[in-house]
Structure formats: structure tokens, C-alpha cells
């Protein structure tokens, strides 16, 4: 497989046209879908998407899903791109499907696809279920090939439509899933394992 030569666009719009957004200091419950959707729509305006979140300390993650041995997991390990449901996704680089799953718990990833590249992995979370059902583990995907679509709140874990995009250096025996947020006390270790993926977004 090719390495980091020239990533292909993941979205049908240039990521440079997306507006930056932060969830570090929002004052609503992220599981209030109506409030969350209103926040996203008000920030997005005429832009094709909102983007942000890597290494962001999101104290809004308060459910039991986001705890590790009692400590809140608040450090976000991926980039979120907030855009319309059913938006197609393309592989940034040549890839093999490592694993896929439907992680159906409230607040989880919903449809999840993990791709293996040359020496690292990318996780694509909050996808439509048909994305997962249309692939098989071990399937080869060309750079720039459509392999999935963003899911709506009914199938993406209960979130406004978006992609959670995460680079992972070592899957640690996970399949179809991987932590997307980490405890503050383990921040450095998790950021080393999941380095900034923004160079793959064009």
C-alpha cells in the first residue's frame, strides 16, 4: 500500500472550506440532540462543514460511557467534521478494511469502519449502517474510493451528523472499535498512540 504520498479528499468539498469549531466550553448537555443540532447549525452558516476537536479537553463528556476506572475521559483523540447525513466518504489513501462494527450504545460511534494503511490505521465513526454492511474485513479500497456515508442521529450514536476521524498507530487488539477520548492523566500516552490526523484531511 502507498504511504503518506498525497492524501485524496475524503469529502466532496475541500476541507479548507470548513469553519473551525470547538466543544471545549459549550454550556449544553451533548446528549440534548436539539440543543446540539442548533449549536452546530448556528456555527456552520453557509460553510459546507465545521471541523475541529483534536486534543480538545471536552468536559461535556459526563456519561458513564466516557469514564475509565472512575476518571472522566475528556481528551478528544480525533477530528470531528460536522456536515450533512448521507455525505459520502472517500478513502484518503489506499487501504484494507481492518474491521467494522455497529457500536449502538447512546453516545458511541454507531457505524464504525477502521482502515489499515501503510503502517497505521484510520477510524471513521458515526457512519450510516449501510456503510458497515457494504464492506467485508480484508477488502481492499483504492485511494479516493467511496466506502461509506455519514449516519443520522438514529444510527450514529445519537449525535448531529458528523465524522469522527482518528489516526491510530497501534490497534492494541481492538476490532471495530477504539477509544476516541482519553483520561487527562493519560493524555500524553494516548496522543502519541493517536497523533494529529489533520494532515490526512484535504
Secondary structure, DSSP 8 states (H G I E B T S, - for coil): ---SS----SSSS-GGGSEE---TT--S-TT-HHHHHHHHHHHHTTSS-EEE-TT-B-TT--SGGGEETTEEEEEE-SEEEE--TT-EEE-SS-EEEEEEEEE-STTS-EEEEEEE-SS-EEEEEEE-HHHHHT--TT-EE-TT-EEEEB--TTTTTSSSSEEEEEEES--TT--S---SEEEGGGHHHHHHHS---GGG--
